[in-house]
């Protein structure tokens, strides 16, 4: 019974933290893609 409680708490923590991190991950991925596109088009160091 005790192990089930810990699994339920872990699941709640994952559900609470993943949606909060999703915009950061998507934004970071978009920045990397944009940087690579600028490097391909203009050469040099890109945006960053």
C-alpha positions as CSV (number, residue, x, y, z in Angstrom):
1,X,0.0,0.0,0.0
2,X,2.8,2.4,0.9
3,X,4.6,1.9,-2.5
4,X,1.4,2.6,-4.4
5,X,1.1,6.0,-2.5
6,X,4.6,6.9,-3.6
7,X,3.9,5.9,-7.2
8,X,0.8,8.1,-7.2
9,X,2.7,11.0,-5.8
10,X,5.4,10.6,-8.4
11,X,2.8,10.5,-11.2
12,X,1.3,13.7,-9.9
13,X,4.7,15.4,-9.7
14,X,5.4,14.4,-13.3
15,X,2.0,15.6,-14.5
16,X,2.6,18.9,-12.7
17,X,6.1,19.5,-14.0
18,X,6.0,18.3,-17.6
19,X,3.4,20.9,-18.8
20,X,5.4,23.7,-17.2
21,X,8.6,22.7,-19.0
22,X,7.0,22.1,-22.4
23,X,7.1,25.7,-23.6
24,X,10.7,26.0,-22.6
25,X,11.6,22.8,-24.6
26,X,9.6,23.9,-27.6
27,X,11.1,27.4,-27.5
28,X,14.6,26.1,-27.2
29,X,14.1,23.7,-30.1
30,X,12.7,26.6,-32.2
31,X,15.8,28.7,-31.4
32,X,18.2,26.0,-32.4
33,X,16.3,25.5,-35.7
34,X,16.3,29.2,-36.4
35,X,20.0,29.5,-35.6
36,X,20.8,26.7,-38.0
37,X,18.7,28.2,-40.7
38,X,20.5,31.6,-40.4
39,X,23.9,29.8,-40.4
40,X,22.9,28.0,-43.7
41,X,21.6,31.2,-45.4
42,X,24.1,33.8,-44.3
43,X,27.1,31.8,-43.0
44,X,29.0,32.8,-40.0
45,X,27.9,32.2,-36.4
46,X,24.1,32.5,-36.9
47,X,21.9,34.2,-34.3
48,X,23.8,33.1,-31.2
